[in-house]
Amino acid sequence: MAILQRSDAPSRYRPEPSVLTALRTPRILTREVLAGLVVALALIPEAISFSILAGVDPRVGLFSSFVMAVSIAFLGGRPAMITAATGAVALVIAPVARDHGMDYFIATVILAGIFQLVMGLLGVAKLMRFIPRSVMIGFVNALAILIFSAQLPHLIGVPWMVYPLVAAGIIIMVVMPRFTKVVPAPLVAIVLITVATVVTALHVPTVGDEGELPESLPELFIPNVPLTWETFTIIAPYALAMALVGLLESLMTAKLVDEVTDTHSRKTREALGQGAANVLSGFFGGMGGCAMIGQTMINVKASGARTRISTFLAGAFLLILVVALGDVVAIIPMAALVAVMVMVSVATFDWHSVRWSTLKRMPKSETTVMVATVAIVVITHNLAIGVIVGVIVAMIAFARRVAHFATVERRVALDEPVPTAYYTVIGELFFASSNDLTTQFEYADDPERVVIDMSGSHIWDASTVAALDSITTKYEHHGKRAVIVGMNEASTMLHGRLAGNLGAGH
């Protein structure tokens, strides 16, 4: 059985359907092409707004989205995931453009990509296994809230006709999938609402109002910065922050898509792909970015895409739309795209996690971790900070819970030739559970001989060895002798290597 599992392991990562299967199957290919078109339409206003957030020209965000989507389609480890310019990255590196100019801004993006390549080679992606489920749920729920809140500026202080248009778009996306899924419902909603506004000559905010669309292809851009240590010290902090935020958000999104599609992704390849895509984005004058949860959910959930074709076409369509069909794209009402993103936020939110029946069954510590993750993300608008805080809260909750697992039982045998106190230690011993270990012994009241039985426990760290050293030393100070017996092999090795060398009790 073990041999079968090893030989079948690579199949877990084999995408179904494959790109070749999709190319040979008109139904699947149509779905992938239309999904790519929907994502491209949704990317345009996002890329423009993130460019404004970063303090750069809208073309910088649009070109970045094109280069990164096309690059990650070939280099990434998670098929159907969308990578483009993002708000999280824009927030991190905005000060560079403001304080040092465009050349330093692009140099920061390239350096961030290099940092991500190094992290990928170091296996940072494997740390994803340490992110608890409660943090993942908090991440998803916070993301849904951020996606929804990002639409509010398009719903406040706008002509009243925007509201019926948004409502119509939502109705189309709710009702249409019940009849057919051949054409993605978001695409139908965008087309119908655009046609309706053009035919009726409605004056509502459009994509063209968000910013100027480029009229030329991206060109090679070599940042004109001195290659000195001073330059490195200026851009490195921002580049490292961008690399960490981008990698964390991308890997979390990949994990979410794994769950949605019930498939596996290559996290290390994704980390390397993100790094390469950011480097390429920088050299073509882009602002860099990472995986986009909203657009990825449009692609995977709303449109049903499953292959790299949709990711590639999202980038390709984006460039075609803004360069060749800019005038057409400019007339698309923002109401249509807002309706799509509202539906994405509703579909992204894990409603089961906030039901009263679920909350009653769930341990309070798990709920606390989820709420902490959501709160920090919503307050900071930074997914990476929220996830890190969530993991820290989960670690503290786990340590507190496990700290009570270790117990000490005492038995005194006065009828033996040498009166002896027998202590039995049960449980996992590490820094949290071993801190109170020294208080469990009756140093003054015990007889001269003490036996500490460790057969029901395991030593995990130096803190436990130091605690045991402290216990034996305290007995020595009382003129008594304590012996430790029953340690398993791993505990014996760790105790033998560290005992007496930690300064405990001295």
N, C-alpha and C positions, 0 to 999 in steps of 0.2 A: 504493500500500500504506500509506504514512504517513497519508493522509487517512482510510482505512478504520480504522486504529488509533485515530486521534483521535476519530472519530465513534462508535466502539464503546466507547470508554473508560468512559463512565458505566454501561454494561451490566455491567461487572465488579462494580459495587456494588449491582446490582439483586438483591435476595434471591430465592432460589428454594427452596421455593415462597413466593409472596408471601402477605401476610395475606388478601387477597381470595380467592386460590386455596384457601388452607386453610379459609376459612369456607364455600366452596362444595363442598369435598370432605370428606364425613363421615369417611373413613378418616384423613386428615391431621389434621382437627380433633380427632378422638378422641385421637390420639397427643399432640397439643399440650396438650389438657385434662388428660390423665392425667399427662403430664410435669410440668405445673405443680403438680398435687396432690402428686406425689412430692417435688418440690423444697420445697414449702411444709412438708411433714412434716419434712424434713431440716433446714429452716431454724430451726424452733422451738427445739430444744435448743441449737443453735449460737448463736442470738441471745441466749438466756438466759445462756449461759456467757460470751459476750463482754461482756454487760452487767455481770456479776459481776467480770470482769477489769478493766473500766473503772471499777468502783466506783460503779455507778449501779443504779437499780431495773431489774429484768428488763423492765418495760414499755418502758423507753427503747430497748432494743435491738430489741424486737419491733416497736414502732411505726416505728423507723428502717428496719427491713427492709421493712415494708409500703410506706412512702412511697417509698423508693428503688427498689424493684422496679417499682412501678407507674409512677413517674416515668420511669425509664430505658427502660421499654418504649416510650414515646413519643419520648423525647428522645435516646436513645443511638444510637451509630453501628454497633453490632454486634448484629444480631438473635440471639435465643436465649441471650444472655449474661445471667447472673444477678448483680445488684448488691444488696447488703444490708450489714448491720452485719458488720464483720470483726475478727479478732483483731489484725491489724497496726495498724489504726487505733485500736483500744481501747488497745493498749500505748502508743501515742504520746501520747494525750490523757488517759490515766488520772490523771497528776499534777494536772491542772486541777481535776477533780472533788474530789480529795482535799484540795488546798491552798486552793482558792478558791470551791468550792461549785457548785451546779447552774446558776445563771444564767451564770456565767463559762464553764462547760463548754459550754452551748448556744451562747453567743456565739462560742466558739472554732470550733465546727462550722460555723456560718454564715460566719465569716471564711474558713475553709478552703475552703468552696464558692466564695466570691468569688475567692480566689487561683487556684482551678482554672479558673474562667471566664477570668480574665486570662491564665493560661498557655495555655489553649486558643486565645484570640484571638491570642496571640503565636506560635502555631504550634509549641509545644513537642512536640506529638504527632509531628511530622516527624522528631524526633531518634531515633525508634524504629528507623530504618533503620541506625543506627550500632551497634545491639546485635547482636553476632556470634551465629552459630548455636550455638557451644559454650556461650555464656552462656545462651541459650534452653533448651538441653538441661539445663544445670545447674539452671536455674530450675524446670523441669518435674520433674526428679528430686527436688530439695529439697522441692518442694511435696508430692509424693507421700509423702515421708518425714514431713513435718510433719502431713499429714492422718492418716497411720497412727499417729504418736506421740500425736496428740491423742485417740485412742481408748483409749490404754493406761490412763488413770485409770478408765475404765469397765470395764476387764478385770482390775484388781488389787484385791484385798480385797473381792470380790463373792461372792454365793452361787454355789455350783458349777453350778447349773442355767443360769447365764448362758452358760456355754461351749457346751453343746449347742445352745442357742437361736441363738447367733452362728453356729455351724457349720451349723445347719439353714438359716439365712438365706443363707449363702454358697452352699450346695449348690443352693438354689432359684434363685439368680441365675446360677449357672453352667449348670445343666441346662435351665431353662425356655426360654431364647432358642433352643435347638436345635429346639424343637417349635413355638413361636409367639412372635411379637413384637408381637402386637396390643395386649396390655396390658404396660406396663413391668414387668420382673421385680422391680425394687426395691419397687414398690407391692404386688405379690403377696406378697413376702416379709414386708413390714411387716404386712399384713392377716392373713396366716396365723399369724404368730408372736404377734400381739396376741390373736387368737381362741384360740390354744392356751393362752396364759397365763391368759386369763380363764376358759376352760372348766375348766382343771385347777387354778385358784386358786393359781397359783405366786406366791410372794413374791420378786419380782426388782425391781431399780431401774426406775422408770418416768420418763417425761417430767415428770410432776407433781412428782417429787422434785427436779428441777433448779431449780425456782423458781416463784413465784406467777404465774399467767397473768392478764392484764388482763381486766376485765369491761366496759369501756367503750371507745368509739372515741377515737382521738387528737384532741386539741383544739389550737387555735392557741396557741402559746407565744411570748411576746415577752420575751426575757431582760431582767431588771431590772438593767442595769449602766450606770454613768455613761459617756457617750460622750466620753471624754477620751483624751488621749495616753497617760496612765498605764495605762488599761485596755488600749489597743492594745499597749503594750510588754509587758504581762503575757501576753496571749493570742496575739500574733502569732507568736512562735517555735514554739509548739505547732501553731498553725493552718497555718503554712508547712510544717512537718514532716509533718503529716497530709495536706496537699494533695499534696506530693511523693510520699509513700508510696502514697497512694490512686491517684494518677494513674499512677504507674509500674506498680503491680500490675494496674490495670485495662487498661492498654495492652498489657502483656505477656500477660494473659489473652485479650484480643481477638486478638492475634497467634496465640496457640495455637489458638483456635477457628477462625481463618482456615485454619490448616493442617489441622485435623481435618475441617472441612467443605468444604475446597477452594474457599472463597469469599473475597471481600474485604470489609473493613469500613472505615468512614469514621472514621479515628483522631481527626481534629480534632473532628468532631461528637461522638465518644465523650467526649473531654476536656471539651467544653462541657456535655454531658449529665450527666457525673459532677458537675461544679460546680453545675449547677442542682439536681440531685437532693440534694446535700448541703445546699444552702441551704434547700430545701423541708423536708428532714428536720429541720433545726435549728428551723425555725419551727413544726414540729409536735411539738417536744419529743423528737426522736430524736438518737441519738449519732453519726449519720453513718456512712459506710462506703465501700466500693468494690466492684469486681467480686470475686466469690467463685469461685475456681478449682474447689473441690470440688463445690459445687452446680451450677456451670456444666457440669462434666463429667457429673454425674448427668443434667442436662437434655439435653445434646448427645450424649454417648456412650451412657450407659446407657438413656436413654429415647427417643433419636432425634429430639428436638425441633429445629426449624429456624427458627421464626418468633418474632415479638414477642408472639404470643398466649400462649405458654408463660411468658414472663417476666412479663407482666401478670397472668396467672392465679396464678402463684406468689405474688405479693404479695396478690392478692385472696383466694385460698384461705387464706393465712396469717392474715389478719385474721378471716375467717369462722371458721376453726378455733379460734383462741385466744379470740375473744370469744363466739361463739355455741355452739361445740362444745368449749369448754375442758375439760369433764368427760370427754369421749370421748378427746380428745388426751392428757389426763393419764395415761390407763391404758396408752398405748403403751409397751412395754418398750424401754428404752434399747438392749438387745441387738439389736433389729431395726435400729435406726438405726446402731449400730456396725457391723453386718454390711454395710450399704449403703456406709458410708464406707470400710471395709476394701477392698471391691471397687473403689471409686472410686480408692483409692490405688494398687492393683495395676494398674488400667487406665491411670492417669495416668503411672506410671513408664515411662521409655523403656528397656526391657530390652535393646534392640539396642545401645544406647550402652555397655553394660557387658560385652558379650560379649568373650571373649578375642580372637576373630577380628577384631572391630571395633577393639579397643584396639591390636592389633598394627599395623593399617594406619594408624591415626590418628596424625598428628604429635603428639609429646610436648607441645608448647605448647598444642594444642587440648585434650588431656586434662587438662593442668594447669589451664586456665581453667575447665573443667567442674567439676573437683574443688574448686577454690577457691570457686566459686559455691555449690556444695552445702554445703561446710563452713561458710562464713560464714552462710548462711541457717539451717542447723541449729543453729549455736552461738548466733546472735542472735535466732532466731525472727522475723527481719525480712527479708522478701523484697526490699525496696527496697535495703537495705544490701548484701545478697548480690549483687544484680544490678550495683550500682555498683562493688563491689570486683571482680566478674568482668570488667566492661568495662575497668577500669583494668589488671588483669592481662593482658587480651587486647591492650590498647594497648601495654603494655611489651613483651610477647612479639612483637608485630608490628614495633615499632620496632627491637628487637634483630635480628630476622630481616632486615628491610629495610636495616639499617645496613651489612650485608655485601654489598649488591647493587652499591654504587658501587665501581668499580675505576679505577686510574690506570696507563696504560702509557707508558713513557718510551723515546724514541729520540733519539740524538745524531748530528747530521750535521756532521762536522768538515770535509768536503770542499767545503762551500758557501763562497761569497765571505765571508760572515759566519758563523762556526761557530754552529750553533743547536741547542738542545735542544727536542724536540717532545714535549709531553705530551698524551695523549688521555684525557679523562675520560668514563667510561661509567657510566650509571645515574641513578637518581632521587636528587636532592640535597635533603635537608632536615636539620633539627637533629641527627637521629641519625646519618645517614650522612656529613654534612659536618664533623662534629667532628674526625674523623681525617684530613680532606683535607689539612690543612697539613703533616702528617708524611710525605706521599707524594712530596715534592719534594726534590731534591738541590741546595740553595741554594748551598753552597760549591763543589761540583764542577762545576756547570753552566757552559757558556760564557756570554758576555756577552748573548746574545740567547736569549730563551725564548718559545716559542709554546704556549699552552694551548688545545687544541681542545675545545670544549664541544658539538660537533654531536651527540654520542651521549648527551647528558645533558639534564636539565631542572632548573631552579632553582625550588624551591617556597617558600622562606621567607627571612627576613632573616638567619638564622644562616649560610646558605650564602653570601650576599653578603658578610657580615662575614669569612667564611673566605677568600673570594677576595681581599678587600681586604688581609687579613693576608699572603697569599701574595705579592701584588705589592709590598707594603711591604717584606717581608723581602728580596726580590730587590733592591729599591732600596738597602737598607742594605748589600748586598754589591756595589753599584756595577753592577748588571745591570738589564736592562729586560725585563719580562715583559708580553706582550700576550695578551689573551683573544679568541679568534675562534670563530665557528660557533654562537653561541647562537641558539636559536629565538626567535620573536617575543615570546612571553610572558616568557621568561627575560630577553631584552634589555630589555623594559619595566621589569621588577622591578629588574634590576641597574642600569639607568640612573637609576631614581628613588632608589635607596638607596646606591649605591656612593659611598664617600668621606664618607658622613654618619653612619656607625655607630661611628666611633672605633676600628675594628679595627686592630690593629697599632700603635697610638699609645700 
